[in-house]
């Protein structure tokens, strides 16, 4: 639930106009999810378990890096 709360907070920030900060928080939440999925037992990981451990970690890291990449490369208006 902690990962979901962090991502939700990032989406809330982005929705309130702080999209760059919000995207950074979403990316941090996704990368936190990857770290937790890598270290926790499958029973303790809960909703982070989708497929195999390596697949889940790779997908969360890829999504987190992609969101972070968008946040830092899109110029300010």
C-alpha positions in Angstrom: 0.0 0.0 0.0 3.0 2.3 0.5 4.0 2.2 -3.1 0.4 3.0 -4.1 0.3 5.9 -1.7 3.5 7.4 -3.2 2.3 7.0 -6.8 -1.1 8.5 -5.8 0.6 11.5 -4.1 2.6 12.0 -7.3 -0.5 11.9 -9.4 -2.2 14.4 -7.1 0.8 16.7 -7.4 0.7 16.4 -11.2 -3.0 17.1 -11.2 -2.5 20.3 -9.2 -0.1 21.7 -11.8 3.2 20.6 -10.4 3.6 18.0 -13.1 7.4 17.8 -13.1 7.5 17.2 -9.3 4.6 14.8 -9.5 6.2 12.8 -12.3 9.4 12.6 -10.1 7.4 11.3 -7.2 5.6 8.7 -9.4 9.0 7.6 -10.7 10.3 7.3 -7.2 7.3 5.2 -6.2 7.7 2.8 -9.1 11.4 2.4 -8.3 10.5 1.9 -4.6 8.2 -0.8 -5.8 11.0 -2.5 -7.7 13.2 -2.4 -4.7 10.5 -3.9 -2.5 9.6 -6.6 -5.0 13.3 -7.6 -5.2 13.8 -7.8 -1.5 10.5 -9.0 0.0 9.2 -12.6 0.0 6.3 -13.1 -2.5 3.8 -13.5 0.3 4.9 -10.2 1.9 5.1 -8.3 -1.5 1.3 -8.5 -1.9 0.1 -6.6 -5.0 3.6 -6.1 -6.3 3.6 -9.8 -7.4 2.4 -10.1 -10.9 4.7 -12.5 -12.7 8.2 -13.7 -11.9 10.4 -11.6 -9.6 12.8 -10.5 -12.3 10.0 -9.6 -14.7 8.3 -7.5 -12.1 11.5 -5.7 -11.0 12.6 -5.1 -14.6 9.1 -3.7 -15.6 8.9 -1.4 -12.5 12.4 -0.1 -13.1 11.7 0.5 -16.8 8.5 2.3 -16.1 10.1 4.4 -13.3 13.1 5.3 -15.5 10.8 6.2 -18.4 8.6 8.5 -16.3 11.7 10.1 -14.7 13.2 10.6 -18.2 10.1 12.3 -19.4 10.0 14.5 -16.3 13.6 15.8 -16.8 13.7 16.1 -20.6 10.4 17.9 -21.3 11.2 21.7 -21.3 9.3 24.2 -19.1 6.5 26.0 -20.9 
